């Protein structure tokens, strides 16, 4: 069964979630960058696999974390260049022929090769449904909606407003200066269109290191470690 959804893919209850990647070891934009923030150990392993020539079009790599399995699906050779429809076909053929033996029971896909990949969304969806519609597992395909909530933004929002800046800085290792920028952005959430944690990266003064620490804090809160 396939279900087409509009929202944020990280809210899915599916066992496995798909990350679109290139073959050069870079997760620098789009959904791949969010996966890098969410699964830093996976990113390091992915980078090593690319260096060893172990990631290529049509090769699917599963990373198993405590909360989700991540199916890394190459939709580009190089991050600098657009995706190609043939890359989607190769990867989907591989998925259809191997998902059972890999133990995948349910899975959520973004629109493969769309957005940063340059493939038209309707074309991507047509290709995907031709392979995924008749599978005997639950399949979700997400149209990304920047206005939808993710699974962790509200955790951070609540935590920041329940604790003083000294404590938040101590447990997160985020500087007070950076925290003031984040808090200011939250106060102007409508202006910044903040609905998802990844959207803090568009705020002036918020860099990659702060984003990494912010995601780490969010998961520590979620998992009851703080």
C-alpha positions in Angstrom: 0.0 0.0 0.0 1.3 3.5 -0.9 0.2 6.7 0.8 1.0 10.1 -0.6 1.4 12.6 2.3 2.2 16.3 2.7 4.2 17.2 5.7 7.5 16.5 7.4 8.9 13.1 6.8 10.5 12.9 10.2 7.1 12.7 11.8 6.5 9.3 10.2 5.8 6.2 12.3 7.4 4.0 9.6 10.2 1.7 10.6 12.5 3.0 7.8 13.0 6.5 6.4 14.8 7.3 3.2 17.7 9.8 2.9 18.7 10.9 -0.6 22.4 11.1 -1.0 25.2 11.7 -3.5 28.2 9.5 -4.0 30.9 12.0 -3.0 30.5 12.0 0.8 28.7 15.4 1.1 25.5 16.0 3.0 25.4 19.8 2.7 21.9 20.8 1.8 18.2 19.7 1.8 17.1 16.6 3.5 20.6 15.1 3.5 21.8 17.9 5.7 19.1 17.3 8.2 20.0 13.6 8.3 23.6 14.7 9.0 22.4 16.7 12.0 20.1 13.9 13.2 22.5 11.0 12.7 26.1 12.3 12.9 27.6 8.8 13.3 25.8 7.7 10.1 27.3 10.7 8.3 30.9 9.8 9.3 30.3 6.2 8.2 28.8 7.4 4.9 31.7 9.7 4.2 34.1 6.8 4.8 32.1 4.5 2.5 32.2 7.2 -0.3 36.0 7.5 0.2 36.3 3.7 -0.3 34.1 3.8 -3.4 31.3 1.8 -1.7 28.5 4.2 -2.5 27.2 4.4 -6.1 24.0 4.7 -8.1 21.8 1.7 -7.5 23.5 0.8 -4.3 21.4 1.2 -1.1 22.9 1.4 2.3 20.9 0.9 5.5 22.0 2.6 8.7 20.2 1.2 11.8 19.8 3.6 14.7 17.9 3.1 17.9 14.8 5.0 16.7 14.8 4.5 12.9 16.4 2.6 10.1 17.7 5.0 7.5 17.9 3.8 3.9 20.5 5.9 2.1 19.4 6.2 -1.6 21.9 7.7 -4.1 20.1 10.2 -6.4 23.2 12.0 -7.6 26.7 11.1 -8.6 28.1 14.4 -7.4 26.4 16.9 -5.2 27.3 19.7 -7.8 25.2 18.1 -10.5 21.5 17.3 -10.9 19.9 14.0 -10.5 18.8 11.9 -13.4 15.6 9.8 -13.8 17.7 6.7 -14.6 19.3 7.0 -11.1 15.8 6.7 -9.6 15.0 3.7 -11.7 18.2 1.9 -10.7 17.7 2.5 -7.0 14.0 1.6 -7.0 14.7 -1.6 -8.9 17.3 -2.5 -6.2 14.9 -1.6 -3.4 12.0 -3.7 -4.8 14.2 -6.7 -5.2 15.9 -6.5 -1.7 13.5 -4.9 0.8 12.2 -8.3 2.1 15.6 -9.8 2.7 16.7 -6.6 4.4 13.8 -6.8 6.8 12.1 -3.6 5.9 8.5 -3.6 7.1 7.4 -0.1 6.4 9.1 2.9 4.8 8.8 6.6 4.2 10.3 8.2 1.1 10.8 11.8 0.1 10.2 12.7 -3.5 13.4 11.2 -5.0 15.5 13.6 -7.0 13.2 16.5 -6.6 14.0 19.8 -4.9 17.9 19.9 -4.9 18.0 17.1 -7.5 16.1 19.1 -10.1 13.7 16.4 -11.2 10.1 17.6 -11.5 8.0 16.5 -8.5 5.3 15.0 -10.7 7.9 13.0 -12.7 9.5 11.8 -9.5 6.2 10.6 -8.1 5.2 8.9 -11.3 8.4 6.9 -11.3 8.2 6.1 -7.7 4.6 4.9 -7.8 5.3 2.6 -10.7 7.7 0.6 -8.5 6.1 1.0 -5.0 2.4 0.9 -5.5 2.0 -2.9 -5.4 4.4 -3.8 -2.6 3.1 -5.7 0.4 4.4 -3.2 3.0 3.2 0.2 4.0 4.9 2.9 1.9 4.6 6.6 2.5 5.8 9.3 0.0 6.2 12.8 1.4 5.6 16.1 -0.4 7.7 18.3 1.9 5.7 21.2 3.5 7.9 23.8 5.2 4.9 25.0 7.3 4.3 21.6 8.9 5.7 20.7 12.3 8.6 18.3 12.7 9.0 15.9 15.7 11.4 18.0 17.8 11.0 21.7 17.3 8.4 22.0 20.1 10.7 20.1 22.5 13.3 22.8 22.0 10.8 25.6 22.2 9.4 24.4 25.4 12.8 23.6 27.0 14.1 27.1 26.2 11.1 28.8 27.8 11.1 26.6 30.9 14.8 27.0 31.8 17.1 30.0 32.2 19.8 30.7 29.7 22.6 29.7 32.1 21.2 26.1 32.4 20.5 25.7 28.7 24.0 26.8 27.9 25.5 24.4 30.4 23.6 21.3 29.2 23.8 22.1 25.5 27.3 23.6 25.3 25.8 26.3 23.1 27.2 29.8 23.9 24.9 32.3 25.5 25.4 34.6 22.5 24.1 31.9 20.2 21.3 31.1 22.6 20.1 34.7 22.5 20.0 34.5 18.7 17.9 31.4 18.9 15.6 32.8 21.5 15.1 36.0 19.5 14.3 33.9 16.4 11.7 31.9 18.5 10.1 35.2 19.6 9.8 36.1 15.9 8.9 32.6 14.8 6.3 33.8 12.3 8.8 36.1 10.6 11.4 33.4 10.4 8.7 30.8 9.6 10.0 28.5 12.3 8.1 25.2 12.4 11.0 22.8 12.2 14.4 22.7 13.8 16.2 22.7 10.5 14.8 26.2 9.8 17.0 27.8 12.5 19.8 27.4 9.9 18.3 30.3 7.9 18.7 32.6 10.9 21.7 35.0 10.7 24.4 34.0 13.2 23.3 30.3 13.5 26.1 28.1 12.0 26.6 24.4 11.6 28.1 23.8 15.0 25.2 25.5 16.7 22.8 23.4 14.7 24.6 20.2 15.6 24.4 21.0 19.3 20.8 22.0 18.9 19.9 18.6 17.4 21.9 16.8 20.1 20.0 18.7 22.8 16.7 18.0 21.2 17.3 14.2 21.2 18.7 14.3 24.8 15.4 15.9 25.8 13.3 13.5 23.8 15.2 10.5 25.3 14.9 11.7 28.9 18.6 12.3 29.3 18.0 15.9 30.5 
